[in-house]
Amino acid sequence: MSRRRLLTGGAVAGLGAAAGAGLVAARGGPAEVPVAAAAAPEIGTATVAFHGGRQAGVAEDPPAHASFIAFALITGADRAALGRMMRLLSDDAARLTQGVPALGDTDATLAVLPARLTVTFGFGPGLYRAAGLRSPVADLPKFSIDRLQDRWSGGDLLLQICADDALTVAHAQRMLIKDARPFASVRWVQQGFRRSPGVQAPEHTQRNVMGQLDGTANPRGAEIDPAVWNPDGSSTLVVRRVRAEMETWDKLSVADKENAVGRRLESGAPLSGTLEHDKPDFAALDETGLPKIPDFSHVTRARIEDPTRKILRRPYNYDGVPDATGNPDSGLIFAAYQRDIVEQFVPIQQRLADKDLLNEWITPIGSAVFAIPPGCAEGGWIGEQVLA
């Protein structure tokens, strides 16, 4: 499929996901990457503070492994019960993130290597209803691109557990589920991964299973606070499970992939520039007079000029068991943090759903929204501002 055919009407479909915002395709051949020095021995003992005005696990450099666990509250769980649950889970998280076994931990030896463990709590609309409170978040509107499945959608309570070691994540998950059991049942679990520590230099842009750099357009530095955090230390989270249509994506040429994404495959540079972080020039024309960055490209549809309207993408890859014919079950657990879902996430998602060629090769199959309460001081607990 030639670029001119793409630009003049070929194959523009309407599926999209802010879940793919900021994606950059990677060339099939070798590419220069920022290689890290040998992994430091303190990786296993590194900790991230649990207590503070904001929850951890949002703005920090994401660890290599993650588990997103959504719970459904049991019938009759009221505000008092929810307060008890959050006191217990907050205490567990405060201990585990510092390499200290949770109270009653039956496998305490698995807790001693926290490996930058973070536990981030999110409250879904159902939790607020159970507490008799007005929810600050609501389910997303239905987008034409969605093919959502109940087994990956919704949830009253979310635990986002991240660490640089898969065993650390597994142990924390087991302890927290065990202590949540009197109050809630597991609705779904999504486990994901990124590059392991030491493979590439810190602060590099991650690639996903489609070979794309994911997060080039993320807010950075001083841009993060106004885009992500409310004055009280709260935020919001959208979790979207996006299946990658790998069998058809693999059939595309480099040129096709670059036009769908709007960036160079190897470097991540916009088609109008030379370096990954060059600002895209959407008015630039090529030698034939056509826009260098197609109007239907992912970069064009996901563009945000106002930094306060950006979203912070914190995605993880998933790679499940192939089916009987060998077709992969792969994709992205797309986690987007922002101050306000309606003002920031929904407009981006709608533009992508309306006209993003990348939608030909990605399918949203899960969706959930959560309010991220502020952090807590030592002796406090997550959600006390809401449930106390």
C-alpha positions as CSV (number, residue, x, y, z in Angstrom):
1,M,0.0,0.0,0.0
2,S,1.7,3.2,-1.1
3,R,1.8,6.4,0.9
4,R,-0.1,8.3,-1.7
5,R,-2.9,5.7,-1.7
6,L,-3.0,5.9,2.1
7,L,-3.2,9.7,1.9
8,T,-5.8,9.8,-0.8
9,G,-8.3,7.5,0.8
10,G,-7.0,4.1,1.4
11,A,-7.8,2.1,4.6
12,V,-8.8,4.8,7.1
13,A,-10.8,3.0,9.7
14,G,-12.4,4.2,12.9
15,L,-11.0,2.4,15.9
16,G,-8.6,4.0,18.3
17,A,-7.6,4.3,21.8
18,A,-6.1,7.1,23.7
19,A,-4.8,3.8,24.9
20,G,-2.4,4.2,22.0
21,A,-1.6,7.9,22.4
22,G,2.0,8.7,21.9
23,L,2.9,5.4,20.2
24,V,5.9,5.3,17.8
25,A,6.7,2.3,15.6
26,A,10.1,0.7,15.6
27,R,12.0,-0.4,12.5
28,G,12.5,-4.1,12.1
29,G,16.3,-3.8,11.7
30,P,18.9,-2.9,14.4
31,A,18.6,0.5,16.0
32,E,20.7,2.5,18.4
33,V,19.3,2.4,21.9
34,P,20.5,4.0,25.2
35,V,22.2,0.9,26.7
36,A,22.5,1.0,30.5
37,A,25.5,0.1,32.5
38,A,25.6,-3.3,34.3
39,A,22.6,-3.6,36.7
40,A,23.4,-2.3,40.1
41,P,23.3,-4.8,43.0
42,E,20.9,-2.5,45.0
43,I,18.1,-2.9,42.5
44,G,16.5,-5.6,44.7
45,T,16.6,-3.5,47.9
46,A,15.6,-0.2,46.3
47,T,12.4,1.3,47.9
48,V,9.9,4.0,47.0
49,A,8.3,5.8,49.9
50,F,4.7,4.9,50.5
51,H,3.6,7.8,52.7
52,G,3.2,11.3,51.3
53,G,0.7,13.8,50.0
54,R,0.4,11.9,46.7
55,Q,0.3,8.2,46.1
56,A,3.4,6.6,44.7
57,G,3.2,4.6,41.4
58,V,2.1,7.5,39.2
59,A,4.9,9.9,38.3
60,E,7.9,7.7,39.1
61,D,9.8,5.9,36.3
62,P,7.7,2.7,35.9
63,P,9.2,-0.5,37.2
64,A,9.5,-3.6,35.0
65,H,6.5,-5.6,36.2
66,A,3.0,-4.7,37.0
67,S,-0.3,-6.3,38.1
68,F,-3.6,-4.4,37.9
69,I,-6.2,-6.0,40.1
70,A,-9.8,-4.9,40.1
71,F,-12.2,-5.9,42.8
72,A,-16.0,-6.1,43.1
73,L,-17.2,-5.2,46.6
74,I,-19.3,-7.8,48.4
75,T,-23.0,-7.1,48.9
76,G,-23.5,-5.0,52.0
77,A,-20.1,-3.4,52.1
78,D,-20.8,0.1,53.6
79,R,-18.7,3.1,54.3
80,A,-17.5,1.7,57.7
81,A,-16.5,-1.6,56.2
82,L,-14.7,0.2,53.4
83,G,-12.7,2.2,55.9
84,R,-11.7,-1.0,57.7
85,M,-10.6,-2.5,54.4
86,M,-8.5,0.5,53.4
87,R,-6.8,0.7,56.8
88,L,-5.8,-2.9,56.5
89,L,-4.6,-2.7,52.9
90,S,-2.8,0.5,53.5
91,D,-0.9,-1.0,56.3
92,D,0.0,-4.0,54.1
93,A,1.2,-1.8,51.3
94,A,3.2,0.5,53.7
95,R,5.1,-2.5,55.0
96,L,5.6,-4.4,51.8
97,T,6.9,-1.4,49.8
98,Q,9.7,-1.0,52.4
99,G,10.7,-4.6,52.4
100,V,8.9,-5.4,55.6
101,P,6.5,-8.4,55.7
102,A,2.8,-7.7,56.1
103,L,1.2,-8.6,59.4
104,G,0.5,-12.3,59.3
105,D,2.6,-12.8,56.2
106,T,3.0,-16.5,55.8
107,D,6.0,-16.2,53.5
108,A,7.9,-13.4,55.0
109,T,11.1,-14.2,53.2
110,L,9.5,-13.1,49.9
111,A,9.0,-9.6,51.2
112,V,12.6,-8.6,51.9
113,L,13.5,-7.5,48.3
114,P,11.0,-4.7,47.5
115,A,12.7,-3.8,44.2
116,R,11.0,-0.4,44.0
117,L,7.6,-1.9,44.8
118,T,4.7,0.5,44.7
119,V,1.0,-0.1,45.5
120,T,-1.4,2.5,44.1
121,F,-5.1,2.4,45.1
122,G,-8.0,3.5,42.8
123,F,-11.7,3.9,43.7
124,G,-14.3,3.1,41.1
125,P,-17.8,4.5,40.9
126,G,-19.2,1.5,42.7
127,L,-17.1,2.1,45.7
128,Y,-18.5,5.6,46.1
129,R,-22.0,4.3,45.7
130,A,-21.4,1.8,48.4
131,A,-20.2,4.5,50.7
132,G,-23.2,6.7,49.9
133,L,-21.0,9.3,48.2
134,R,-21.0,11.1,44.9
135,S,-18.3,9.6,42.6
136,P,-15.8,12.0,41.0
137,V,-15.4,9.6,38.0
138,A,-17.9,8.0,35.7
139,D,-17.7,5.2,33.1
140,L,-16.3,6.4,29.7
141,P,-18.8,7.0,26.9
142,K,-19.0,4.2,24.3
143,F,-16.6,4.7,21.5
144,S,-17.2,3.2,18.0
145,I,-13.9,1.4,18.2
146,D,-14.6,-0.5,21.5
147,R,-15.1,-4.2,21.6
148,L,-15.2,-4.3,25.3
149,Q,-15.4,-7.6,27.3
150,D,-16.8,-7.8,30.8
151,R,-13.8,-9.9,32.0
152,W,-11.5,-6.9,31.4
153,S,-13.8,-4.0,32.4
154,G,-15.2,-2.2,35.4
155,G,-14.3,-2.6,39.0
156,D,-15.0,-1.0,42.4
157,L,-11.5,-1.0,43.7
158,L,-8.2,-1.1,41.9
159,L,-4.7,-2.1,43.1
160,Q,-1.9,-1.2,40.8
161,I,1.2,-3.2,42.0
162,C,4.5,-2.5,40.3
163,A,8.1,-3.6,41.0
164,D,11.3,-4.4,39.2
165,D,10.9,-8.1,40.2
166,A,8.1,-10.4,39.2
167,L,8.3,-12.5,42.4
168,T,7.9,-9.3,44.5
169,V,4.8,-8.3,42.5
170,A,3.4,-11.9,42.9
171,H,3.9,-11.9,46.6
172,A,2.4,-8.5,47.2
173,Q,-0.6,-9.4,45.1
174,R,-1.2,-12.6,47.1
175,M,-1.0,-10.8,50.5
176,L,-3.2,-7.9,49.4
177,I,-5.9,-10.2,47.8
178,K,-5.9,-12.3,50.9
179,D,-6.6,-9.3,53.2
180,A,-9.2,-7.8,50.8
181,R,-11.1,-11.1,50.7
182,P,-13.6,-10.3,53.5
183,F,-14.6,-7.2,51.7
184,A,-14.4,-7.9,48.0
185,S,-13.8,-10.5,45.3
186,V,-11.4,-10.3,42.4
187,R,-13.1,-9.1,39.2
188,W,-10.1,-9.2,36.9
189,V,-6.3,-9.3,37.0
190,Q,-4.1,-7.9,34.2
191,Q,-0.3,-8.5,34.4
192,G,2.2,-6.6,32.3
193,F,5.8,-6.0,31.7
194,R,8.3,-3.5,30.5
195,R,12.1,-3.7,29.9
196,S,14.0,-5.2,32.8
197,P,16.2,-2.8,34.9
198,G,19.7,-2.5,33.5
199,V,18.7,-3.4,29.9
200,Q,18.4,0.2,28.8
201,A,19.3,3.5,30.4
202,P,16.8,5.1,32.8
203,E,14.4,7.7,31.4
204,H,14.4,6.1,27.9
205,T,11.1,5.7,26.0
206,Q,9.8,2.1,26.3
207,R,8.8,0.0,23.3
208,N,5.7,-2.2,23.3
209,V,5.1,-5.6,21.8
210,M,4.4,-3.9,18.4
211,G,7.9,-2.5,18.5
212,Q,6.6,1.0,19.1
213,L,8.1,3.7,21.4
214,D,5.3,4.5,23.8
215,G,5.2,7.7,25.7
216,T,7.2,10.2,23.6
217,A,4.6,12.9,24.0
218,N,4.2,12.4,27.8
219,P,4.3,15.5,30.0
220,R,7.8,15.8,31.6
221,G,9.3,17.8,34.4
222,A,7.2,20.8,35.4
223,E,4.4,19.7,33.0
224,I,3.5,16.7,35.1
225,D,1.9,18.5,38.1
226,P,-0.7,20.6,36.3
227,A,-1.6,17.7,33.9
228,V,-1.8,14.9,36.5
229,W,-2.4,16.2,40.0
230,N,-5.2,18.1,41.7
231,P,-4.4,20.5,44.5
232,D,-5.4,18.0,47.1
233,G,-3.0,15.3,45.8
234,S,-5.7,13.3,44.0
235,S,-5.7,12.2,40.3
236,T,-7.7,9.9,38.0
237,L,-6.8,6.7,36.1
238,V,-8.1,5.1,33.0
239,V,-7.1,1.5,32.4
240,R,-7.7,0.2,28.9
241,R,-6.8,-3.3,27.6
242,V,-5.8,-2.9,23.9
243,R,-5.3,-6.0,21.9
244,A,-2.6,-5.8,19.2
245,E,-3.6,-7.4,15.8
246,M,-0.1,-8.7,15.4
247,E,-0.8,-11.0,12.4
248,T,-1.9,-8.1,10.2
249,W,0.5,-5.6,11.7
250,D,3.4,-7.9,10.8
251,K,2.4,-7.8,7.1
252,L,2.9,-4.0,6.8
253,S,5.9,-2.4,5.2
254,V,8.0,0.1,7.1
255,A,6.5,2.9,5.1
256,D,2.9,1.8,5.9
257,K,3.7,1.6,9.7
258,E,5.4,5.0,9.6
259,N,2.4,6.6,7.9
260,A,-0.1,5.1,10.3
261,V,1.9,6.3,13.3
262,G,3.3,9.5,11.9
263,R,6.8,8.9,13.1
264,R,10.1,7.3,11.9
265,L,10.1,3.6,12.9
266,E,13.7,3.5,14.1
267,S,14.3,6.8,15.8
268,G,10.7,7.8,16.8
269,A,11.2,11.2,15.1
270,P,8.1,12.8,13.6
271,L,7.9,12.4,9.8
272,S,8.6,16.2,9.7
273,G,11.8,15.9,11.9
274,T,14.9,14.0,12.7
275,L,14.9,13.3,16.4
276,E,12.4,11.6,18.7
277,H,11.5,14.7,20.7
278,D,11.4,17.1,17.7
279,K,8.1,19.0,17.7
280,P,5.9,17.6,14.9
281,D,5.3,20.2,12.1
282,F,1.8,19.3,10.9
283,A,1.9,21.9,8.1
284,A,5.1,20.6,6.5
285,L,4.8,19.2,3.0
286,D,6.8,16.6,1.2
287,E,8.3,16.8,-2.3
288,T,5.0,15.8,-3.8
289,G,3.0,18.5,-2.0
290,L,1.4,16.1,0.5
291,P,1.5,16.6,4.2
292,K,4.6,14.9,5.7
293,I,2.5,13.8,8.7
294,P,-0.8,12.4,7.4
295,D,-4.0,13.8,8.9
296,F,-5.1,10.3,9.9
297,S,-1.9,9.4,11.6
298,H,-1.9,8.5,15.3
299,V,0.4,11.4,16.1
300,T,-1.9,13.9,14.4
301,R,-5.1,12.6,16.1
302,A,-3.5,12.4,19.5
303,R,-1.8,15.9,19.4
304,I,-2.3,18.2,22.4
305,E,-1.1,21.8,22.3
306,D,-2.1,22.7,25.9
307,P,0.3,20.9,28.3
308,T,-2.4,21.0,31.0
309,R,-4.6,18.8,28.8
310,K,-2.0,16.1,28.3
311,I,-2.3,12.7,29.9
312,L,0.5,10.7,31.5
313,R,0.8,7.3,29.8
314,R,2.1,4.6,32.0
315,P,1.6,1.5,29.8
316,Y,2.6,-2.1,30.3
317,N,2.8,-4.9,27.6
318,Y,0.9,-8.1,27.9
319,D,1.7,-11.4,26.1
320,G,-0.6,-14.3,26.7
321,V,-0.8,-17.8,25.4
322,P,-1.1,-18.1,21.6
323,D,-4.2,-19.8,20.3
324,A,-4.1,-23.3,18.7
325,T,-3.1,-21.8,15.3
326,G,-0.2,-19.9,16.9
327,N,-1.8,-16.4,16.7
328,P,-0.5,-14.3,19.6
329,D,-2.5,-12.9,22.4
330,S,-0.6,-9.7,22.8
331,G,-1.2,-6.0,23.5
332,L,-1.1,-3.2,25.9
333,I,-2.4,-2.5,29.3
334,F,-2.8,1.2,28.8
335,A,-2.8,3.2,32.1
336,A,-3.5,6.9,31.7
337,Y,-3.2,9.3,34.6
338,Q,-4.7,12.8,34.4
339,R,-6.5,15.4,36.6
340,D,-9.8,15.0,34.9
341,I,-10.9,12.2,32.7
342,V,-13.7,14.2,30.9
343,E,-11.5,17.2,30.1
344,Q,-8.4,15.4,29.2
345,F,-8.8,11.7,28.3
346,V,-12.2,11.7,26.6
347,P,-11.4,14.3,23.9
348,I,-8.2,12.5,22.9
349,Q,-10.0,9.2,22.7
350,Q,-12.8,10.6,20.7
351,R,-10.4,12.1,18.1
352,L,-8.6,8.7,17.8
353,A,-11.9,6.8,17.5
354,D,-13.1,9.1,14.7
355,K,-10.0,8.9,12.5
356,D,-6.9,7.1,13.5
357,L,-5.4,4.7,11.0
358,L,-3.6,2.8,13.7
359,N,-7.0,1.6,14.8
360,E,-6.7,-0.9,11.9
361,W,-4.2,-2.9,14.1
362,I,-5.4,-2.3,17.7
363,T,-8.7,-3.2,19.4
364,P,-9.8,-1.9,22.9
365,I,-11.2,-5.0,24.7
366,G,-11.3,-3.7,28.3
367,S,-11.9,-0.4,30.0
368,A,-12.2,0.9,33.6
369,V,-12.0,4.3,35.4
370,F,-10.8,5.1,38.9
371,A,-10.3,8.1,41.1
372,I,-6.9,8.1,42.7
373,P,-7.2,9.4,46.3
374,P,-4.5,11.5,47.8
375,G,-1.7,9.8,49.7
376,C,-1.5,9.6,53.5
377,A,0.9,10.4,56.3
378,E,2.5,7.8,58.5
379,G,-0.2,6.3,60.7
380,G,-2.8,7.3,58.1
381,W,-4.5,5.3,55.4
382,I,-5.4,5.7,51.7
383,G,-9.0,7.0,51.3
384,E,-9.3,8.6,54.8
385,Q,-10.2,11.9,53.3
386,V,-13.2,10.1,51.6
387,L,-14.2,7.4,53.9
388,A,-13.4,8.6,57.4
